[in-house]
Amino acid sequence: MDRVLQALAQRLEPHLRRSDRAVRLGGEEFALLLPETPLPQALRLAERLRRAVEAMAVPPVARITASFGVAEARPTDTPLTLLRRADEAMYRAKHRGKNRVEAAPK
């Protein structure tokens, strides 16, 4: 599992700008912080990352997939409410078949 997580982190890095941050929340969950990134652009990035992860090969793991939940900050959001909305969208992606990108309601 550690090899997969390290490979995943290396795969994410080239897709992120200097102002972006990828943080591991625990287990197999990561959060990407994309300041000043509008929702449509964040969704396109999540889809590019999803495809990049799906193309990874880290033997002996046969297949790696990723489910993404994307949320755009609202003026009333706190860091916790923003994370909660993104987390709910990610769980929607998992329940709808995994290996997908879902947006949180605006």
C-alpha positions as CSV (number, residue, x, y, z in Angstrom):
1,M,0.0,0.0,0.0
2,D,2.8,2.4,0.8
3,R,4.2,2.0,-2.8
4,V,0.8,2.8,-4.2
5,L,0.5,5.9,-2.1
6,Q,4.0,7.1,-3.0
7,A,3.3,6.5,-6.7
8,L,0.0,8.3,-6.4
9,A,1.7,11.4,-4.8
10,Q,4.3,11.4,-7.6
11,R,1.5,11.2,-10.2
12,L,-0.4,14.1,-8.7
13,E,2.5,16.5,-8.3
14,P,3.1,17.5,-12.0
15,H,-0.6,18.4,-12.4
16,L,-0.6,20.9,-9.5
17,R,0.5,24.6,-9.5
18,R,2.8,26.1,-6.9
19,S,-0.2,27.5,-5.1
20,D,-2.1,24.2,-4.9
21,R,-1.6,21.7,-2.1
22,A,-2.2,17.9,-1.9
23,V,-2.6,16.6,1.6
24,R,-3.3,13.1,2.8
25,L,-6.3,13.0,5.1
26,G,-5.7,9.5,6.2
27,G,-5.8,6.0,4.8
28,E,-6.4,6.3,1.1
29,E,-8.0,9.8,1.1
30,F,-6.3,12.9,-0.1
31,A,-7.6,16.5,-0.4
32,L,-6.4,18.9,-3.1
33,L,-6.6,22.6,-2.2
34,L,-6.8,24.7,-5.4
35,P,-7.1,28.3,-4.4
36,E,-8.7,30.7,-6.8
37,T,-9.7,27.8,-9.1
38,P,-13.3,28.0,-10.5
39,L,-15.4,24.8,-10.2
40,P,-15.3,24.0,-14.0
41,Q,-11.5,24.1,-14.0
42,A,-11.3,22.0,-10.8
43,L,-13.6,19.4,-12.3
44,R,-11.4,19.2,-15.5
45,L,-8.3,18.8,-13.3
46,A,-10.0,16.1,-11.2
47,E,-10.9,14.2,-14.4
48,R,-7.4,14.4,-15.7
49,L,-6.1,13.1,-12.4
50,R,-8.6,10.3,-12.4
51,R,-7.4,9.2,-15.8
52,A,-3.8,9.5,-14.7
53,V,-4.4,7.3,-11.7
54,E,-6.3,4.8,-13.7
55,A,-3.3,4.5,-16.1
56,M,-0.9,3.8,-13.2
57,A,0.8,0.4,-12.8
58,V,2.2,-0.4,-9.4
59,P,2.8,-4.2,-9.2
60,P,1.5,-6.3,-7.6
61,V,-1.7,-4.1,-7.6
62,A,-3.7,-5.0,-10.7
63,R,-5.8,-1.8,-11.0
64,I,-5.8,1.5,-9.3
65,T,-8.8,3.9,-9.4
66,A,-9.8,7.1,-7.8
67,S,-13.1,8.7,-6.9
68,F,-13.1,12.5,-6.6
69,G,-15.5,14.9,-4.9
70,V,-15.1,18.5,-6.0
71,A,-16.5,21.5,-4.1
72,E,-16.1,25.2,-4.7
73,A,-15.8,27.4,-1.6
74,R,-18.8,29.5,-0.8
75,P,-18.5,32.8,1.0
76,T,-20.1,31.2,4.0
77,D,-17.9,28.1,4.1
78,T,-15.5,27.3,6.8
79,P,-12.7,24.9,6.0
80,L,-14.7,22.2,7.7
81,T,-17.9,22.8,5.8
82,L,-16.0,22.9,2.5
83,L,-14.3,19.7,3.3
84,R,-17.6,18.1,4.3
85,R,-19.2,19.1,1.0
86,A,-16.3,17.7,-1.0
87,D,-16.4,14.5,1.1
88,E,-20.1,14.0,0.4
89,A,-19.5,14.4,-3.3
90,M,-16.7,11.9,-3.2
91,Y,-18.9,9.3,-1.4
92,R,-21.6,10.0,-4.1
93,A,-18.9,9.1,-6.7
94,K,-18.1,5.9,-4.9
95,H,-21.8,4.9,-4.6
96,R,-22.4,5.6,-8.3
97,G,-19.8,3.1,-9.3
98,K,-16.4,4.4,-8.2
99,N,-13.6,5.8,-10.4
100,R,-15.6,9.0,-11.2
101,V,-15.7,12.7,-10.5
102,E,-18.7,14.3,-8.7
103,A,-19.3,18.0,-7.9
104,A,-20.8,19.2,-4.7
105,P,-23.9,21.4,-5.2
106,K,-23.1,25.0,-5.5
